Amino acid sequence: MSDCLPADVLADIFFRLPAKTVLDCRCVCKFWRSVISNSSFLCDYNRLSFNNKYNTRLILSRYDDTRKREEIMTLHDDDESFAEHFEEFEFPFDHGLSNYLLIGFSCGLVCFLESSKAENLPESILIWNPSVGYSFKTFPIEPPVSKIYRPYSANGPYVRSSEGKPIVSCFAFGFDPRSFDYKVVRIVYDCLDSKRVIEIVDVFALSTGEWHNITASAPPYVIKESSATAYVNGAIHWIGYYDASHVERLVSRLIIAVFDLHDEVFKEIKLPSEMMKEAIGIGHDDRQKISIGVVRNSLALLHYHSNSRNDMSIFYGCTVWVMNEYGAMESWARLFNIHFVAGVGKILGIRRNGDILVVAAQNWELCSVNLGSRPAENLNFIGHRPTKNLNIHGAHSSFYTETFMECLVIYKKVNGVPTMSTNSAATTSTQALWRWDKRRVTGKGKEEEDKAR
């Protein structure tokens, strides 16, 4: 009976199913297996998933030392059931001998830095596909390597040497939509004489399973040690600064560092002039921090500030800026300026209903804050707004969230050659791809035409 359905009709059905279910369907019959195993189908499935504007689930990662297993990753529906009903992922790799430091999420895959518990030395990067659970692969790191120094206390994916040669390594992970490849970039700094000089810049490509050196294209600036990363528009972003000495506190020297994953070149974006004026105007006795993130799929800057020096990890105010058109300086706009009465550790983003996901300073608990109908730019004293405690705890700097995407990327070897399951850019089921791309499924399961197209 299943053989009577044309391949494009089957593909149209499979496009609607979760990744793990699609893989299970390979066991039904040889014809289904041939359709699903076709690299063109896999490429189409991933492309549709990555471009789906109606993804409603969030993947949340955090570190909680009160749990037996330190790293926790959960999947949540972005609705009223966010905290009540969620799925906790079971890691398919062994925690007995290794620690895993999150480098980042990108288009359905998760990248970890694996290190030995005995020596605390990074040994490899690990790429994992949580959509199908069991699919993961480790790849050795090229020397030099440095000891991990308090991996969960930093705000960014930095690895600092605590003994021996003083080097600092920065890792970031992202997806190149032009080549349909996943990449890891590593920047190694030599920290002798209180200056940071780039020693090595190399890039790992999942399609080849190998590292290649691009030190000749090293940037003229330094990545800020506490910088988070933001993946937008096929590029990785950090907060960086000029001058190879410890002057990163000087706001006037800050820039947005950019690494283009396709061309593998470094660029930079200036901070919005209005934000720079506000930051420079903050008193010397006050604390501030400029971080980077993604808000509603756009590049964002988070300017934390506080007039208290009692706790260096707590801020009481934050201004969020968004680049509405990527690369256009004139499109920077202040999204909101808010004040937290009880203090905030980290802002994670904005939910579909407009609430802000905030890691509260009290007990480091994740909260959902309702902004109400008031204009966000006029909002103050958010501690008086309706706030829902989500009963999710962890080290505030370790919280990380991203839109969850179903993904059929499976790493395998063909005739001994490393191969990704989606290395073909061809499309065989064009009609099925077009039909599925023109429709969306509502929360009630009913298909509706995407009127925006």
Order of alpha helices (4+ residues) and beta strands (2+ residues): alpha-alpha-alpha-alpha-beta-beta-beta-beta-beta-beta-beta-beta-beta-beta-beta-beta-beta-beta-beta-beta-beta-alpha-beta-beta-beta-beta-beta-beta-beta-beta-beta-beta-alpha-beta-beta
